[in-house]
Amino acid sequence: MRVDLFDFVLPEEAIALRPASPRDSARMLVVDPAAGLSDRRVSALANLLKPGDAMVFNDTKVIPAQLEGLRRRDGDQGESVAHFSATLHMRVAPDRWKAFLRPAKRVRAGDRFSFGADRNLCLADALSGIVESRGEGGEAVLRFELSGAALDAAIAAEGHVPLPPYIASKRPDDLRDRTDYQTIYATEEGAVAAPTAGLHFTQDLFDRIDAAGIERHFVTLHVGAGTFLPVKADDTDDHVMHAETGEVSAATAEALNAVKARGGRIVSVGTTSLRLLESASDEHGTLKPWCGATDIFITPGYRFRFVDVLMTNFHLPRSTLFMLVCAFCGRDVMQNAYRHAIETGYRFYSYGDSSLLVRADQAL
């Protein structure tokens, strides 16, 4: 399928640089292919769902995975030094992380690195190591001298929040982002990007959801920096998704299958929860316990197995996530919805407003 079918023009001023306050005051566009479009607020969510429905949240926790440092290389003319940055995106061993490097051309396998060398010599010693291997698209495997919890502590001390590039290009991260770019229910450390649909929730909204008889369940998908990568291919068949690790517990699978069996709907909070649920579902629509990696790439024509309703923010043109929502509601429906959102001033991307998408056979 041609990637340009998922293009649209987005004004720069539509990109949100800060979240709504309070979180649940954000606007929410309800997209129901049967009933059309409706402009609401996230705070009204409990009134839009039904008793017996189940909401599924991704409880991953963002770590400060953006690191700035130096690489050192021994050569014929002595040691050469260059600055570079690394965005950690998947842990592959207690002392190893996959990372995206920038500028990637400055770093090659065998180079030594140290993060924080220009500010804290002790930390530089702690966050040092070697570039074990190089991959495509600026990806590398970094092997640190520290391991396990000691490495986690050093990364937490030196790293900073890896804001999406469309925000980071306009302002630096600050202390507010440490809170703003984290859901209130984040517990499982490992993500380098927030499951942004969940940023809209407050404890007050949770209380209203509970009072309405709507269940809440949690899964874990550690969102990687690959979520920010543009689709460079001209055809979706040529795009390679980066894998992300996740888990659906046996207890959660059992509870959600029971919801489906009695006629309740599965409401996925975010595309990360949806991709994990769809990965863990079999061809009969039964959710199985899951622990491992998924690189599922959902485009129009995909037959959804488990999720009935999707809550998600507004996504980039030509992105895998816009392709996913087009698969969920139909490309024409979503192109029309996004035109409406732009024309009426919805705020886009990670800190932006929300949408509630309904499959054609699951009318609200």
C-alpha positions as CSV (number, residue, x, y, z in Angstrom):
1,M,0.0,0.0,0.0
2,R,1.4,3.4,-0.9
3,V,2.6,5.5,2.0
4,D,1.5,8.8,0.5
5,L,-2.2,7.6,0.9
6,F,-1.7,8.4,4.6
7,D,-0.4,12.0,4.1
8,F,-2.0,15.2,5.2
9,V,-0.9,18.8,5.8
10,L,-0.6,19.8,9.5
11,P,0.1,23.4,10.5
12,E,3.1,23.8,12.8
13,E,1.0,25.7,15.4
14,A,-1.2,22.6,15.9
15,I,1.7,20.7,17.6
16,A,1.3,20.8,21.4
17,L,4.4,21.7,23.3
18,R,2.8,21.3,26.8
19,P,-0.1,19.1,28.0
20,A,-3.6,20.4,29.0
21,S,-4.0,21.2,32.7
22,P,-5.8,19.5,34.3
23,R,-4.9,16.4,32.2
24,D,-8.5,15.3,31.7
25,S,-9.6,18.8,30.4
26,A,-8.1,17.9,27.0
27,R,-10.5,17.8,24.0
28,M,-11.6,14.5,22.7
29,L,-12.9,13.8,19.2
30,V,-15.3,10.9,19.1
31,V,-15.1,9.1,15.8
32,D,-17.9,6.6,15.2
33,P,-18.1,5.5,11.5
34,A,-21.8,4.9,12.0
35,A,-22.7,8.1,13.9
36,G,-20.1,10.5,12.7
37,L,-18.0,13.0,14.7
38,S,-18.6,14.5,18.1
39,D,-16.5,17.1,20.0
40,R,-16.2,16.2,23.7
41,R,-13.7,16.3,26.6
42,V,-11.7,13.5,28.1
43,S,-13.4,14.3,31.4
44,A,-16.7,13.0,29.8
45,L,-15.2,9.6,29.0
46,A,-17.1,7.6,31.7
47,N,-20.4,8.8,30.2
48,L,-19.4,7.6,26.7
49,L,-18.6,4.0,27.7
50,K,-21.0,1.4,29.0
51,P,-21.1,-0.6,32.3
52,G,-19.3,-3.9,31.7
53,D,-16.8,-2.4,29.3
54,A,-13.1,-2.8,30.2
55,M,-10.4,-0.2,29.7
56,V,-6.9,-1.5,29.1
57,F,-3.9,0.7,30.1
58,N,-0.2,0.3,29.4
59,D,1.6,0.7,32.8
60,T,5.1,1.1,31.4
61,K,7.2,3.8,33.0
62,V,9.4,6.2,31.0
63,I,13.1,6.2,31.9
64,P,15.4,9.1,31.3
65,A,16.9,7.4,28.3
66,Q,18.4,10.3,26.4
67,L,22.2,10.4,27.0
68,E,24.8,12.9,25.9
69,G,28.5,12.0,25.8
70,L,31.8,11.5,24.1
71,R,33.1,8.7,22.0
72,R,36.8,7.9,21.9
73,R,38.7,6.1,19.2
74,D,42.3,5.0,19.1
75,G,43.9,5.7,15.7
76,D,47.2,6.1,14.0
77,Q,47.3,9.8,14.9
78,G,46.4,9.2,18.5
79,E,43.0,9.3,20.2
80,S,40.2,11.1,18.5
81,V,37.1,12.4,20.5
82,A,33.7,13.4,19.3
83,H,30.4,14.3,20.9
84,F,27.3,12.2,20.2
85,S,23.9,11.4,21.7
86,A,22.2,8.1,22.3
87,T,18.6,7.3,22.8
88,L,18.3,3.9,24.6
89,H,15.3,2.0,23.3
90,M,15.6,-1.7,24.2
91,R,17.5,-3.5,26.9
92,V,19.0,-6.8,25.6
93,A,21.1,-7.8,28.6
94,P,21.8,-6.5,32.1
95,D,24.8,-4.5,30.7
96,R,23.6,-3.9,27.1
97,W,21.1,-1.6,25.5
98,K,20.1,-1.0,21.9
99,A,20.2,2.7,21.1
100,F,19.7,5.1,18.3
101,L,22.8,7.3,17.9
102,R,23.1,10.9,16.5
103,P,25.1,11.8,14.5
104,A,25.4,8.1,13.7
105,K,28.3,8.5,11.3
106,R,30.6,9.5,14.1
107,V,30.4,6.2,15.9
108,R,31.4,2.7,14.8
109,A,31.8,-0.7,16.4
110,G,34.7,-0.8,18.9
111,D,34.5,2.8,19.9
112,R,34.7,3.6,23.6
113,F,32.1,6.0,25.0
114,S,31.4,7.9,28.2
115,F,28.3,9.8,29.1
116,G,28.4,12.9,31.4
117,A,32.2,13.3,30.8
118,D,31.9,17.1,30.5
119,R,30.1,17.5,33.8
120,N,30.8,14.6,36.3
121,L,34.0,12.6,36.1
122,C,32.7,9.9,38.5
123,L,29.5,9.5,36.5
124,A,31.5,9.4,33.3
125,D,33.4,6.4,34.7
126,A,30.1,4.8,35.7
127,L,28.4,5.3,32.3
128,S,31.3,4.2,30.1
129,G,31.7,1.2,27.8
130,I,32.1,0.1,24.2
131,V,30.0,0.2,21.1
132,E,29.6,-3.6,20.6
133,S,28.0,-3.5,17.2
134,R,26.3,-1.2,14.6
135,G,23.0,-1.8,12.8
136,E,21.0,0.0,10.2
137,G,19.3,3.4,10.6
138,G,21.7,4.7,13.3
139,E,21.1,1.8,15.7
140,A,23.9,0.3,17.8
141,V,24.3,-2.0,20.8
142,L,26.1,-0.3,23.7
143,R,27.8,-2.5,26.3
144,F,28.3,-0.7,29.6
145,E,30.8,-1.4,32.3
146,L,28.1,-1.3,34.9
147,S,25.2,-3.9,34.9
148,G,21.8,-4.4,36.4
149,A,20.5,-2.0,39.1
150,A,23.8,-0.1,39.2
151,L,23.5,0.7,35.5
152,D,19.8,1.7,36.0
153,A,20.8,4.2,38.8
154,A,23.6,5.7,36.7
155,I,21.2,6.2,33.7
156,A,18.6,7.7,36.0
157,A,21.1,10.2,37.3
158,E,22.6,11.3,34.0
159,G,19.8,10.8,31.4
160,H,17.0,13.1,30.5
161,V,13.5,12.7,29.2
162,P,13.6,11.6,25.5
163,L,11.0,14.0,24.2
164,P,9.6,13.3,20.7
165,P,11.6,15.1,18.1
166,Y,8.7,17.4,17.1
167,I,8.8,18.8,20.7
168,A,12.5,18.5,21.3
169,S,13.3,20.6,18.2
170,K,11.3,23.5,19.6
171,R,12.3,23.5,23.2
172,P,14.6,21.6,25.6
173,D,13.2,19.2,28.2
174,D,12.8,20.5,31.7
175,L,11.8,19.3,35.2
176,R,8.1,19.6,34.3
177,D,8.5,17.0,31.6
178,R,9.7,14.4,34.2
179,T,6.1,14.5,35.5
180,D,4.1,15.6,32.4
181,Y,5.6,12.8,30.2
182,Q,4.6,10.1,32.6
183,T,1.1,8.5,33.2
184,I,-0.1,8.6,36.8
185,Y,-0.3,4.8,36.8
186,A,3.2,4.1,35.4
187,T,4.9,1.3,37.4
188,E,7.0,-0.9,35.1
189,E,10.3,0.9,34.2
190,G,11.6,0.4,30.7
191,A,9.9,2.7,28.1
192,V,11.8,5.5,26.3
193,A,8.5,7.1,25.1
194,A,5.3,7.6,26.9
195,P,2.1,5.7,26.1
196,T,0.6,9.2,25.4
197,A,-3.1,8.4,25.4
198,G,-2.7,7.6,29.1
199,L,-1.4,11.1,29.9
200,H,-4.9,12.4,30.0
201,F,-6.0,10.4,33.1
202,T,-6.4,11.8,36.6
203,Q,-7.4,10.0,39.8
204,D,-10.7,11.9,39.6
205,L,-11.4,10.5,36.2
206,F,-10.4,7.0,37.4
207,D,-13.0,7.4,40.2
208,R,-15.7,8.3,37.7
209,I,-14.8,5.3,35.5
210,D,-15.0,3.0,38.5
211,A,-18.3,4.4,39.6
212,A,-19.8,3.9,36.1
213,G,-19.1,0.1,36.3
214,I,-16.2,0.2,33.8
215,E,-13.4,-2.2,34.5
216,R,-9.7,-1.1,34.5
217,H,-6.9,-3.5,33.6
218,F,-3.2,-3.1,32.9
219,V,-0.7,-4.6,30.5
220,T,2.9,-3.6,29.8
221,L,4.6,-2.7,26.6
222,H,7.9,-0.9,26.8
223,V,7.6,1.7,24.1
224,G,10.8,2.2,22.1
225,A,12.3,5.1,20.3
226,G,11.4,3.3,17.1
227,T,7.9,4.8,17.5
228,F,9.4,8.1,16.4
229,L,11.1,6.8,13.3
230,P,9.6,8.1,10.0
231,V,8.4,5.7,7.3
232,K,11.0,6.2,4.6
233,A,9.7,3.5,2.3
234,D,7.2,4.4,-0.5
235,D,5.2,1.2,0.1
236,T,4.1,-0.2,3.5
237,D,5.4,-3.6,2.5
238,D,8.9,-2.3,2.6
239,H,8.8,-0.7,6.0
240,V,10.4,-2.6,8.9
241,M,9.0,-2.1,12.4
242,H,11.3,-2.1,15.4
243,A,10.3,-4.7,18.1
244,E,9.1,-3.8,21.5
245,T,8.8,-6.0,24.6
246,G,5.6,-6.5,26.5
247,E,3.6,-8.7,28.8
248,V,0.0,-9.7,29.3
249,S,-0.4,-11.7,32.5
250,A,-2.5,-14.8,32.7
251,A,-4.9,-13.1,35.2
252,T,-5.4,-10.1,32.9
253,A,-6.0,-12.4,29.9
254,E,-8.6,-14.4,31.8
255,A,-10.4,-11.2,33.0
256,L,-10.5,-9.6,29.6
257,N,-11.7,-12.8,27.9
258,A,-14.5,-12.9,30.5
259,V,-15.5,-9.3,29.6
260,K,-15.8,-10.3,25.9
261,A,-17.7,-13.5,26.7
262,R,-20.4,-11.5,28.5
263,G,-20.7,-8.9,25.8
264,G,-18.5,-6.1,27.1
265,R,-16.2,-4.2,24.9
266,I,-12.4,-3.9,25.1
267,V,-11.4,-0.2,25.2
268,S,-7.7,0.1,24.5
269,V,-6.1,3.2,25.9
270,G,-3.4,3.9,23.3
271,T,-2.0,2.2,20.3
272,T,0.7,0.5,22.5
273,S,-2.0,-1.4,24.5
274,L,-3.8,-2.2,21.2
275,R,-0.7,-3.6,19.5
276,L,0.1,-5.8,22.5
277,L,-3.5,-7.1,22.8
278,E,-3.7,-7.9,19.1
279,S,-0.3,-9.6,19.3
280,A,-1.5,-11.7,22.2
281,S,-4.8,-12.7,20.6
282,D,-5.3,-15.9,18.6
283,E,-7.3,-16.2,15.3
284,H,-10.4,-16.9,17.3
285,G,-10.3,-13.7,19.3
286,T,-9.1,-15.2,22.5
287,L,-6.5,-13.3,24.5
288,K,-3.5,-15.5,25.6
289,P,-0.8,-14.7,28.2
290,W,2.1,-13.1,26.5
291,C,5.7,-12.2,27.4
292,G,8.1,-11.2,24.7
293,A,8.7,-9.0,21.7
294,T,6.2,-7.8,19.1
295,D,6.8,-5.9,15.8
296,I,3.2,-6.0,14.7
297,F,2.5,-3.5,11.9
298,I,-1.2,-2.8,11.4
299,T,-2.4,-1.2,8.2
300,P,-5.8,-1.1,6.4
301,G,-7.0,-4.6,5.6
302,Y,-6.0,-6.0,9.1
303,R,-8.7,-7.9,10.8
304,F,-8.8,-6.8,14.5
305,R,-9.1,-9.8,16.8
306,F,-9.7,-8.3,20.2
307,V,-10.0,-4.5,20.6
308,D,-13.4,-2.8,20.0
309,V,-12.7,0.9,20.9
310,L,-9.4,2.8,20.8
311,M,-8.5,6.0,22.7
312,T,-5.5,7.6,21.1
313,N,-3.9,11.0,20.4
314,F,-3.5,12.6,17.0
315,H,-0.6,11.2,15.0
316,L,2.0,12.3,12.5
317,P,1.3,12.3,8.7
318,R,2.6,9.1,6.9
319,S,3.3,7.4,10.3
320,T,2.7,3.8,11.2
321,L,0.3,5.0,13.9
322,F,-1.9,7.0,11.5
323,M,-2.0,3.9,9.3
324,L,-3.2,1.9,12.4
325,V,-6.1,4.3,13.1
326,C,-7.0,4.2,9.4
327,A,-7.1,0.4,9.7
328,F,-9.3,0.7,12.8
329,C,-12.0,3.1,11.4
330,G,-11.3,3.3,7.7
331,R,-8.9,5.7,5.8
332,D,-11.6,8.0,4.5
333,V,-13.2,8.2,7.9
334,M,-9.9,9.1,9.6
335,Q,-8.8,11.6,6.9
336,N,-12.1,13.4,7.4
337,A,-11.7,13.2,11.2
338,Y,-8.2,14.7,11.0
339,R,-9.4,17.5,8.6
340,H,-12.1,18.3,11.2
341,A,-9.5,18.3,14.0
342,I,-7.2,20.6,12.2
343,E,-9.9,23.0,11.2
344,T,-11.4,23.2,14.7
345,G,-8.0,23.6,16.5
346,Y,-7.3,20.3,18.1
347,R,-3.8,20.0,19.5
348,F,-1.7,17.2,18.0
349,Y,0.9,14.6,19.1
350,S,2.2,13.5,22.5
351,Y,1.1,16.5,24.6
352,G,-2.0,17.1,22.4
353,D,-5.7,16.3,22.6
354,S,-7.3,12.8,22.3
355,S,-9.7,10.9,20.1
356,L,-12.1,8.0,20.9
357,L,-12.3,5.7,17.9
358,V,-15.1,3.1,17.4
359,R,-15.0,0.2,15.1
360,A,-18.0,0.2,12.7
361,D,-19.6,-2.8,14.4
362,Q,-19.2,-1.4,17.9
363,A,-21.4,1.7,18.0
364,L,-21.4,3.7,21.2
